[in-house]
Amino acid sequence: FPPSSWAFDPAVPELSFDPERAKALLAEAGWRDTDGDGFLDKDGKPFSFSVITNQGNKMRELTALILQAHLARIGIKVDVRVLEWSSFIHDFVDKGNFDTILLGWNLGRDPDQYLIWHSSQKGEGRYNFVGYNNGEADQLWEEGRRTFDLAKRQVLYRRLHRILAHDLPYIFLYYPESLPTVHKRFQGVTVAPAGLGWNFREWFVPRILQRYRLES
């Protein structure tokens, strides 16, 4: 959940950026650079994987390259593949044909994410394409859908926040900032935690400032 959501649990700790700790954990697990090529290996196999993302989204392409560079510094080799959208979805995402995938979600203001996380939503063409399966989480998503009391829903979703932070079916990298602009002729525009366009039905331009009018 984004920090602006009432479902967000501020008590859940964020993962810190600590390359030295990462290298120590990898060494404890037996990953070392035994052949001197700069990358870790174990039992004769290199620590390497691919990350795929879609064409047409420069932010994701750059994020994948940043990920590649940071992991190379701790001895992990990452191959970045940028794929055409249709092939990306149908040949890779839907079929689960990937090591790691870089995508983003644009969610509504209601925190219900049943379609993304519930185990019944696994399978080709569905949103739970990482195959996440947690029985307690399933029950909480179901209960959240039939609970109307906001305080009770908050308890459910904050529990879900803690479960997801523990299980890590995704690594949440960032939530992007934006700089939307609206011409000063528009009135009724209100900025809120929900964003800029939450009350766009109430926006209007006074008649004296209107530049375009439809005449019948």
Protein Blocks (a to p, Z undefined) as FASTA:
>chain_A
ZZkbmkbcfkbccddddfklmmmmmmmnopacfkonopaceehiacdddddddehilklm
mmmmmmmmmmmmnopacddddddfklmmmmmmmnopafbdcddddddfblcfklmmmmkl
gcehiaklnopacfklmmmmmmmmmccbfklmmmmmmmmmmmmmmnomaccfbdcddddd
ddfkbghiacdfkbjklmmmmgccdfklpcbdcdZZ
